[in-house]
């Protein structure tokens, strides 16, 4: 079964448990559109999902967790336990830590370059040759020379 269809079923079930008729949601979504979402024929915009969940007294993350449980065939409590464990692991790894806008603008390639530059500087300070650094980092000697000649992004100094 598709994620969208299960999400629609979850929203329908929660709406029915809350005793909310379609008419009470007219300020959020049309009856026809909500019926299509509940049948899995249509997909809700995120803003609509948030508004529906608020009207139902739940959070979108709670609705999505129920969808995950139903799709996996696990009991909701088991899915919650696994999800909590994974979430804690991601928190420890910093997966959800904010990235400064200037770093985000550089993208993944820029982040890799920043890492390679800091590693090249660290290795150079440890007395490792530029050729060895290049082999270790998988870059050219010329790139290592540029890394070691450029000012550091963090402290404004340069090292050669």
C-alpha positions as CSV (number, residue, x, y, z in Angstrom):
1,X,0.0,0.0,0.0
2,X,1.3,3.5,-0.8
3,X,2.4,6.0,1.9
4,X,-0.3,8.5,0.7
5,X,-3.1,5.9,1.0
6,X,-2.1,4.9,4.5
7,X,-1.7,8.6,5.5
8,X,-5.2,9.2,4.2
9,X,-6.5,6.3,6.2
10,X,-4.8,7.6,9.4
11,X,-6.3,11.0,8.9
12,X,-9.7,9.5,8.3
13,X,-9.4,7.3,11.4
14,X,-8.3,10.2,13.6
15,X,-11.0,12.5,12.3
16,X,-13.6,9.8,13.0
17,X,-12.3,9.1,16.5
18,X,-12.4,12.9,17.2
19,X,-16.0,13.0,15.9
20,X,-15.3,15.8,13.4
21,X,-17.6,15.9,10.4
22,X,-16.3,17.1,7.0
23,X,-18.4,20.3,7.4
24,X,-16.3,21.4,10.5
25,X,-13.2,21.4,8.3
26,X,-14.5,23.7,5.6
27,X,-12.1,26.5,6.6
28,X,-9.2,24.2,6.0
29,X,-10.1,22.0,3.1
30,X,-13.1,21.2,0.9
31,X,-15.1,18.1,1.6
32,X,-14.3,16.6,-1.8
33,X,-10.5,17.2,-1.4
34,X,-10.5,15.7,2.1
35,X,-12.4,12.6,0.8
36,X,-9.8,12.2,-1.9
37,X,-7.0,12.5,0.6
38,X,-8.6,10.0,2.9
39,X,-9.0,7.5,0.0
40,X,-5.4,8.0,-1.0
41,X,-6.4,9.5,-4.4
42,X,-5.0,12.9,-3.7
43,X,-2.0,14.2,-1.6
44,X,-2.3,17.0,0.9
45,X,-0.1,20.0,0.9
46,X,2.1,20.2,4.0
47,X,0.3,23.3,5.2
48,X,-3.1,21.5,4.9
49,X,-1.7,18.4,6.7
50,X,-0.5,20.7,9.6
51,X,-3.9,22.5,9.8
52,X,-5.8,19.1,9.7
53,X,-3.6,17.7,12.4
54,X,-4.1,20.8,14.6
55,X,-7.9,20.5,14.1
56,X,-7.7,16.8,15.1
57,X,-5.5,17.6,18.2
58,X,-2.5,15.7,17.0
59,X,0.9,16.6,15.6
60,X,1.9,15.8,12.0
61,X,4.8,13.8,13.4
62,X,2.3,11.6,15.3
63,X,0.3,11.0,12.2
64,X,3.4,10.1,10.2
65,X,4.6,7.7,13.0
66,X,1.3,5.9,12.8
67,X,1.7,5.7,9.0
68,X,5.2,4.2,9.5
69,X,3.9,1.6,11.9
70,X,1.1,0.6,9.6
71,X,3.4,0.3,6.6
72,X,5.9,-1.7,8.5
73,X,3.3,-4.0,10.1
74,X,4.7,-3.3,13.5
75,X,2.7,-2.4,16.6
76,X,2.7,1.3,17.2
77,X,4.6,1.0,20.5
78,X,7.4,-1.0,18.7
79,X,7.6,1.6,16.0
80,X,7.8,4.3,18.6
81,X,10.6,2.6,20.5
82,X,12.6,2.1,17.3
83,X,11.9,5.6,16.1
84,X,13.0,7.0,19.5
85,X,16.2,5.0,19.5
86,X,17.0,6.2,16.0
87,X,16.1,9.8,16.8
88,X,18.5,9.8,19.8
89,X,21.3,8.3,17.7
90,X,20.7,11.1,15.1
91,X,20.8,13.7,17.8
92,X,24.1,12.4,19.1
93,X,25.5,12.4,15.6
94,X,24.4,16.0,15.1
95,X,22.2,15.1,12.1
96,X,19.6,17.8,13.0
97,X,22.1,20.5,14.1
98,X,21.6,23.7,12.2
99,X,24.2,24.5,9.5
100,X,25.1,28.2,9.2
101,X,23.7,29.8,6.0
102,X,27.1,30.5,4.6
103,X,28.1,26.8,5.0
104,X,24.8,25.6,3.6
105,X,25.2,27.8,0.6
106,X,28.5,26.1,-0.2
107,X,26.7,22.7,-0.4
108,X,28.2,19.3,0.1
109,X,31.2,19.9,-2.2
110,X,32.1,23.0,-0.2
111,X,31.8,21.1,3.1
112,X,34.0,18.4,1.8
113,X,36.5,21.0,0.6
114,X,36.4,22.6,4.1
115,X,37.1,19.3,5.7
116,X,39.9,18.5,3.2
117,X,41.5,21.9,3.8
118,X,41.4,21.5,7.6
119,X,42.8,18.0,7.3
120,X,45.6,19.2,5.0
121,X,46.5,22.0,7.4
122,X,46.4,19.6,10.4
123,X,48.6,17.1,8.6
124,X,51.0,19.8,7.4
125,X,51.4,21.0,10.9
126,X,52.2,17.4,11.9
127,X,55.1,17.5,9.5
128,X,53.6,15.3,6.8
129,X,54.8,16.0,3.3
130,X,52.4,17.6,0.7
131,X,52.7,14.5,-1.5
132,X,51.6,12.2,1.3
133,X,48.8,14.6,2.3
134,X,47.6,14.6,-1.4
135,X,47.6,10.8,-1.4
136,X,45.7,10.5,1.9
137,X,43.1,13.0,0.9
138,X,42.8,11.9,-2.7
139,X,43.6,15.4,-4.1
140,X,46.5,16.8,-6.1
141,X,49.7,18.2,-4.6
142,X,48.7,21.6,-6.1
143,X,45.4,21.4,-4.2
144,X,47.2,20.7,-1.0
145,X,49.5,23.7,-1.7
146,X,46.4,25.9,-2.2
147,X,44.8,24.6,1.0
148,X,48.0,25.4,2.9
149,X,48.4,28.8,1.4
150,X,44.8,30.0,1.9
151,X,43.7,31.7,5.1
152,X,41.7,29.4,7.4
153,X,38.0,30.0,7.3
154,X,37.8,29.8,11.1
155,X,40.7,31.9,12.3
156,X,41.7,34.2,9.5
157,X,45.3,33.0,9.6
158,X,47.3,31.2,6.9
159,X,50.0,28.6,7.1
160,X,52.6,27.5,4.6
